[in-house]
Amino acid sequence: MIIEKRKLTDDDIERAVSIVLGTGVSIAAAVAFLGGVYFLLRHGGERVNYRAFTGQPSIDRHADQIINGAFSGRARSIIQLGILLLIATPIARVAASLVGFALEGDRKYVVITAIVLSVLLYSLVTGTASG
């Protein structure tokens, strides 16, 4: 029995990338929605004081604290985790494209995609955007 090795095509990469995007957005939406429902169940009846502004606590601003808070059952952290997943989705798309181009053997697009991924990760880690 001979197994043929099929060449990866642009359509294959496009299909894989669309699956990554669709799955990422769906998971992010589901997590944020479930966090919102959980938040409303726990805090929906509370009165809101619109006269005093209170900013977000640091637990809702740092990724490691958001993840820890979400896994400990904190409703706001679960919502924030959904938003983090939504932010991570296009980054995962670029990473999937990089893998696809590498498997396809397209060196030019591997270099270009690696640069784009590096800029995205740098911006995410440092909190700055290039430009």
N, C-alpha and C positions, 0 to 999 in steps of 0.2 A: 504494500500500500504506500503510495507516494503522496505526501502532503505538500501541496503547493503553497508557497509563501506569497500572499497577495500584497501588492504594493499599496501603501496608504495614499489616499487621494485627498484633494482639497475638500471634496464633499464629505469624506469621513471626518476630517478635522472640523468642518462646519457643523456637522451633526453632533459630534462630541461636545463642542463648545456650546451649542444650543441646549444640550442636556444639562451641562453644568450651570448655565444661566437659569434655565427653568427650574431646576431642582433647588438652586440656591435661593432664588426669590420665593419659591413656594415654602421652603423651610423657614426662611426669615419671616415671612408673613404669618405662618402658623405659630411660630414662637411669640411674635409680638402680639398677635391676636389672643392667644391663650394667656399671656401675661396681662393683657388688658382686661380680659374677663376675670381673671383671678384678682386683679387690683380692684375692679368694681365690686366683686363679691366681698372683699375685705374692707374697702374704704368708701363704697358708694353712698353710704348714708351719712358720711361725715360732713359737717358744715365747713365751708371754705371762707376764710377771711381775706377778702379782696383789698382791704385797706393796708395790709402789711405784706411786703414782698419778701419771700424767702427763696433764695437761690437753691440750686440742686446741691445736695451733699456730695462730698468727694467720692463716695461709693458709687455714684451714678456718672462719674466722669473719667474713671480710670479702668481700662479694659480688664486688668487682673481682678480688681475689686468687683466689677460688674459680673464677671464669670463666677467668682466665689459667692456673691450675693444671689445670683440666679440659682446656683446649685444648693443654696441653703434655703430657698423658697421665698425670697424677697420679690414681691410682685413688680416693683419698679425696675429691679435688676433684670428680671425676665424680659420685660419690654425692651430695655436697653440692649440686652443680648440679641434680640431680634433685629435691632437696628445695626448692631455690629456685624451680624451675619449678612445683612443687606449690603453693608459697606464692603465686606470681604468677597462678595459674589463677583464683582468685576475683576478683582485681583485674581481670584481663582480662574476666571475665564482667560486672563492673560497667561497664567501658569499652564493651563490646559493647552492653549495655543502653542506655547513654547515646547511642550512635550510633543505635540502633534507635528510641529515643524521639524523637531529633532528626529522623530521617527521617520518622517518623510525624507529626511536628508537635505533639507533646504537650508543651507548654512546662512545665507543672507538674512532670511526671516528669523532664524534662531538668534542671530546677533541683534537685530532690530527689536525683537520681542523681549530679549533679555534686558536690553537697555530700558524699554518701557516698564518692565516688571521691576527693575532696580529703582527707577524713579518713583513708581507707585509705592514701593515698600519704604523707600527713604522718606517720602512725604508722610506716610502713615506713621512711621516710627518717630520722626522729628516734629511732626505737626506742622510742617511747612509745605508749601506747593512751589514748584519751580515756575519761573516766568517773570 
